[in-house]
Amino acid sequence: MELKTKVHAEDGKQEIFITREFELPLELLFTAYMEPEIVEQWMGTKVLKLENKNHGSYRFETTDPKGNKHYFSGTIHEFSLNQRIIRTFEMENTPFGAQLEFLEFEKLTDDTSKLTMHVLYRSVAIRDQILQLPFIQGINMAHSRIENILGKLK
């Protein structure tokens, strides 16, 4: 079965491009990244902090099946309602370090929208390590959860 979320990773580059078209209006899709209660649902995480503003920050907590807590955090460099989020993202206590993410939200029709993510890693090696994880399947599942959760709010 073909995944709806497309991930393009060119050999030798330290970046990836992620695109997904959603059966959701633009404003509703953007809400998935803005409202803590909705973020918690589709990410399967607890939102400890989410400051949706230029120079804001965020911190999430997730618990693995063994009960270990893991944290994800970053700085929001730009927050433009229904248009763009530029942020760093870091999985704490991992060797990957911070990555820079450019999220662009686009209206396709009144009922559909598109998310394009441009993600930059510190090195090609780190990017390739991330891609060895179940990253592509995970982001596709997360995006499908966004569509399922918010589709009920249409």
Number of C-alpha atoms within 10 A of each C-alpha: 3 5 13 14 20 16 20 11 15 11 10 11 14 17 22 19 17 18 18 18 19 22 20 24 20 22 18 21 25 21 16 22 19 19 13 19 13 17 19 18 16 20 19 15 18 17 21 14 14 20 15 21 16 15 13 16 18 18 18 21 16 17 13 8 7 6 8 8 10 15 17 18 20 20 21 22 18 17 19 13 14 18 15 18 24 21 24 20 20 18 17 14 10 9 9 17 14 19 19 20 21 18 22 18 22 20 19 15 12 11 14 17 21 20 21 19 20 17 20 19 20 14 15 16 14 17 21 18 12 14 14 10 10 9 13 17 12 12 17 19 17 17 22 18 17 23 20 14 15 19 15 7 9 10
